[in-house]
Amino acid sequence: MGMLNPGARIQRHQAFEQFVDGQVAATVFRTAEGGPLAQPNAGIMPSIFRPDPNLLSSYSVQTSFEGRARVLAEHHEAPDGPSLRRMPSVGYDIHTNRLVEWNVGCERCHGPGSEHAKNPPTHIVNPARLDYVHANDVCIQCHFQGRPLQNPIEGKYYDWPVGFQAGLNLQDYWKLETRKLGESDFYYFPDGMAHKNRMQGNDFTMGLMYRRSVRCFSCHDVHGTDNAYQLLKPANVICLECHGPGSPNGPHTGKIEEHTHHMVGSPGSDCVSCHMPAIEATIDDVKVHSHTFEFITPAMTDRYRIPNP
């Protein structure tokens, strides 16, 4: 078997079913409700998951606890389109069931690159040169929960923006899951804050940061850093560059401890502790941070049962 780009990332809180010859070869991850896992070697979470070998005819998937995946295949053919779920790929064609590249390749964020390779530096999308809506669309195309504007497409249901590529208008292909304030559902808390993984885009677009033209890469570098969460700098450093004491952006206090009511350097003084609480579930007790940047008051926790760790 040939190996296609080790390291493809996949969604951990949703079921990811492998279809081989029209049969489900394996369900790799638990569903949001704690559904089944593929049978692991040694029976422990950090091990390797494999599909049933009796059903395996053309490919298999190996995953680790960290949510990394290796796809082993004989052909550049993918499982049936809707079953791809959040598994990133480049140039997937729903008609031919073929793709250009597994994983989050360059073209996922920069658009088709063949002409660019022939004649650099032209013919390529640079998100840094896009307006904030189109720049953030590059990230939101994966970090979302929603559905195509037209669904089903040719009789099949998809949960990713079919046809979108960097530089286009995501809203022409995709709509985020709607929220109804005051009600809790599969995706949202009653205040509209997401409670599932891969909903950073849903959160971010409802917040003030988005309306003020902040971009995802104002804080993150997707090419990798030595900081947690691929941050450009440690979290508090990034926050206080725009929100330090005396800043017109807030918090409008002379000292940061006057705003946080905690000693500088203590956990209670970390900006993300209050403004980006880790309340969005992946699996079990693994949580990711909210991206609305809104403060959850004790009253909201009491009234709406929104966690306030």
C-alpha positions in Angstrom: 0.0 0.0 0.0 1.1 3.6 -0.7 0.9 6.2 2.0 -0.9 9.5 1.5 0.5 12.4 3.6 0.7 11.2 7.2 -0.7 13.6 9.7 -4.2 14.4 8.3 -6.3 15.9 11.0 -9.8 14.6 11.6 -12.7 15.7 13.8 -12.7 13.9 17.1 -16.1 14.5 18.5 -18.1 13.2 15.6 -18.4 9.7 14.1 -16.1 9.2 11.1 -17.2 6.2 9.1 -15.0 4.5 6.6 -16.9 3.2 3.6 -15.3 0.4 1.6 -17.2 -1.2 -1.2 -20.4 0.4 0.1 -19.9 -1.1 3.6 -18.9 0.7 6.8 -15.4 -0.5 7.6 -15.0 1.3 10.8 -16.3 4.2 13.0 -13.1 5.8 14.1 -14.3 8.3 16.8 -17.0 8.6 19.3 -20.1 10.5 18.4 -21.1 13.6 20.4 -23.3 11.2 22.5 -20.4 8.9 23.2 -21.0 6.3 20.5 -18.7 3.5 19.5 -15.0 3.6 18.6 -13.2 1.5 16.1 -11.5 -1.5 17.8 -8.0 -0.3 19.0 -4.9 -2.3 19.3 -4.3 -3.1 23.0 -7.7 -1.6 23.8 -6.5 1.8 25.0 -7.1 5.3 23.7 -3.6 6.3 22.8 -3.3 3.2 20.5 -3.8 2.8 16.8 -7.3 2.3 15.5 -7.9 0.0 12.5 -11.0 -0.9 10.4 -12.2 -4.5 10.3 -9.6 -6.3 8.1 -12.4 -8.4 6.7 -14.0 -5.3 5.1 -10.7 -3.6 4.1 -10.2 -3.8 0.4 -8.6 -0.5 -0.6 -7.5 1.6 2.3 -7.4 1.9 6.1 -7.1 4.7 8.6 -4.8 4.8 11.6 -5.5 7.4 14.2 -4.0 8.4 17.5 -5.5 9.9 20.6 -4.2 13.4 19.6 -6.5 13.3 16.6 -3.8 12.8 14.0 -4.4 10.3 11.2 -2.6 8.4 8.6 -4.4 7.4 5.5 -3.1 4.3 3.8 -4.3 3.8 0.3 -3.6 2.2 -3.1 -5.4 5.0 -5.0 -6.0 8.7 -4.6 -9.7 7.8 -4.1 -11.6 9.0 -1.0 -14.5 7.5 0.9 -17.9 8.6 -0.3 -18.1 12.4 -0.2 -20.6 13.0 2.6 -18.7 10.5 4.8 -15.5 12.6 4.7 -17.1 14.7 7.4 -14.4 17.1 8.6 -11.4 15.1 7.2 -9.4 17.9 5.5 -8.4 17.4 1.9 -7.6 19.6 -1.2 -9.6 19.7 -4.3 -12.1 16.9 -3.6 -14.4 16.3 -6.5 -17.8 15.0 -5.6 -18.4 13.7 -9.1 -15.2 11.7 -9.6 -14.7 10.9 -5.9 -11.0 11.9 -6.2 -8.9 14.6 -4.6 -5.7 16.5 -5.2 -4.2 16.0 -1.8 -5.0 14.6 1.6 -4.5 16.8 4.7 -4.5 20.6 4.9 -2.2 21.3 2.0 -1.1 24.7 0.7 -4.0 25.0 -1.7 -6.6 24.6 1.0 -5.7 28.1 2.2 -4.1 29.6 -0.9 -6.2 28.3 -3.7 -5.0 26.4 -6.8 -1.2 26.8 -7.2 -0.1 25.3 -10.5 0.0 28.7 -12.3 1.7 30.2 -9.3 4.4 27.4 -9.5 5.0 28.3 -13.1 5.1 32.1 -12.6 5.6 33.1 -9.0 4.7 35.3 -7.1 1.5 35.8 -9.1 -1.7 33.6 -9.4 -2.0 32.7 -5.7 -4.3 33.8 -2.9 -2.5 35.4 0.1 -5.1 35.6 2.9 -3.0 38.5 4.5 -4.0 40.6 1.5 -7.7 39.9 1.7 -10.3 41.9 3.5 -11.2 40.6 6.9 -14.3 38.7 5.8 -12.6 36.8 3.0 -9.4 36.3 5.1 -11.5 34.7 7.9 -13.4 32.7 5.5 -10.2 30.8 4.7 -10.2 29.5 8.3 -13.9 29.3 8.9 -14.3 26.9 5.9 -13.1 24.2 8.3 -13.7 25.6 11.8 -17.5 25.7 11.6 -20.7 23.8 12.0 -23.2 24.4 9.2 -24.5 23.2 5.9 -24.3 24.0 2.1 -26.9 26.5 0.8 -28.2 23.7 -1.3 -28.5 20.4 0.5 -28.8 17.7 -0.7 -26.5 18.1 -3.7 -27.4 15.6 -6.4 -29.1 13.5 -3.9 -26.3 13.5 -1.2 -26.0 15.5 2.0 -22.7 17.2 2.7 -21.5 19.0 5.9 -18.7 21.0 4.3 -18.8 23.9 1.7 -18.7 22.0 -1.6 -17.0 24.1 -4.3 -15.5 26.7 -2.0 -11.9 27.7 -2.3 -9.8 30.5 -0.8 -10.6 33.9 -2.2 -14.3 33.1 -3.0 -17.3 34.2 -0.9 -18.0 31.5 1.7 -21.5 32.8 2.1 -22.2 31.8 -1.5 -21.6 28.2 -0.6 -22.3 27.8 3.1 -24.5 28.9 6.0 -23.6 28.4 9.7 -26.0 26.6 11.9 -28.7 29.0 13.1 -29.0 29.7 16.8 -32.2 30.6 18.7 -31.4 32.7 21.8 -32.8 31.4 25.0 -32.7 27.7 23.8 -30.0 25.1 24.2 -29.6 22.7 21.3 -27.1 20.3 19.8 -24.8 23.2 18.8 -25.4 26.1 21.1 -25.9 27.2 24.7 -28.9 29.5 25.3 -26.9 32.7 24.9 -25.7 31.6 21.4 -22.3 30.4 22.4 -21.2 27.2 20.9 -20.7 24.1 23.0 -19.2 21.7 20.4 -15.7 21.4 18.9 -14.9 22.9 15.5 -17.2 25.8 16.1 -14.7 28.6 16.4 -16.1 30.2 13.3 -19.6 30.1 14.6 -18.4 31.8 17.8 -16.1 34.3 16.2 -18.5 35.7 13.7 -21.0 36.6 16.4 -18.5 38.6 18.5 -17.1 42.1 18.6 -13.6 41.0 17.5 -14.9 39.9 14.1 -16.9 43.1 13.6 -13.8 45.1 14.4 -12.0 43.3 11.5 -9.7 41.1 13.6 -8.5 38.1 11.6 -7.8 34.6 12.9 -4.1 35.0 12.0 -4.0 38.2 14.1 -3.5 35.7 16.9 -2.5 32.4 15.2 0.1 31.2 12.8 -1.1 28.2 11.0 2.4 27.4 9.7 3.4 26.6 13.3 4.9 28.3 16.4 6.4 27.2 19.7 3.4 28.5 21.6 0.2 26.6 22.5 -2.6 26.6 19.9 -0.2 27.9 17.3 -0.4 31.4 18.8 2.0 34.1 17.6 2.9 34.8 21.2 1.7 33.6 24.7 -2.0 34.3 25.1 -1.8 37.1 27.7 0.9 38.9 25.7 -1.3 38.9 22.6 -4.4 40.1 24.5 -2.6 42.9 26.4 -1.1 44.3 23.3 -4.6 45.6 22.4 -6.3 45.5 25.8 -3.6 46.7 28.3 -4.3 49.1 31.1 -5.4 52.5 29.9 -6.1 51.2 26.4 -9.2 52.7 24.6 -10.2 49.1 23.8 -10.6 48.4 27.5 -10.5 47.2 30.2 -10.3 51.0 31.2 -8.5 50.4 34.4 -5.1 51.7 35.6 -3.9 48.3 36.5 -4.8 44.9 35.1 -5.5 43.5 38.6 -8.1 46.2 39.0 -9.9 44.6 36.1 -9.4 40.9 36.9 -9.6 41.2 40.7 -6.7 38.7 40.8 -3.0 39.0 41.3 -0.9 39.4 38.2 0.5 36.1 37.1 -2.2 34.0 38.9 -4.6 31.8 36.9 -7.4 34.2 37.5 -5.4 36.9 35.8 -5.2 35.0 32.6 -7.3 36.7 29.9 -8.5 33.4 28.5 -9.7 32.2 31.9 -12.7 34.5 31.7 -12.9 35.6 28.0 -12.2 32.3 26.3 -13.3 29.5 28.8 -12.6 25.9 27.7 -16.3 24.8 27.6 -16.7 23.4 24.1 -16.7 19.6 24.1 -14.7 17.2 22.0 -14.7 13.9 23.7 -15.1 13.0 27.4 -13.6 15.8 29.4 -11.5 17.3 26.6 -12.6 20.9 26.0 -11.6 23.6 23.6 -11.8 27.4 24.1 -14.8 29.6 23.2 -14.1 32.3 20.6 -16.8 34.8 21.3 -14.5 36.5 23.9 -17.6 37.2 25.9 -17.5 37.0 29.7 -19.8 34.4 31.2 -21.3 35.9 34.4 -22.3 33.8 37.4 -25.9 34.9 36.7 -25.8 33.4 33.2 -24.4 30.1 34.6 -27.3 30.0 37.1 -30.0 30.9 34.6 -28.8 29.1 31.5 -26.5 26.4 32.9 -23.6 27.6 30.8 -20.4 26.3 32.3 -18.2 28.9 34.0 -14.9 27.0 34.9 
